[in-house]
Amino acid sequence: MNRQRYAANQQNTAKFKAGNRTIGPVSNTIMLIILACLLGLIYLAQVTKTNALSYAMNDMSNKQTQLTAEHDNLAVSAARLQSLQRVQDSDTAKSLVSLSPSGTVRN
């Protein structure tokens, strides 16, 4: 086959090359780096949210412990005050006779 170097009249001079276009190794590497950076940013955002919630939960846990201790102290105080009132209102306490000092002992 003998090819002509110059185009003849009424003939297209542009040649189209049919083929698949692929991504080059540099572009592929850049895309992988960008993807890794995006995944890293997503990971850091999730870790930051988790830490923020952890601080809030820790504060609430401390407050719960403090309120439980206060509740226990108030329950003991209420029981102590109720027991004094019950003793004073009991039949045994009403039947007791109060004593006055009869004298002092001297040595």
Disulfide bonds with the S-S distance in Angstrom:
none
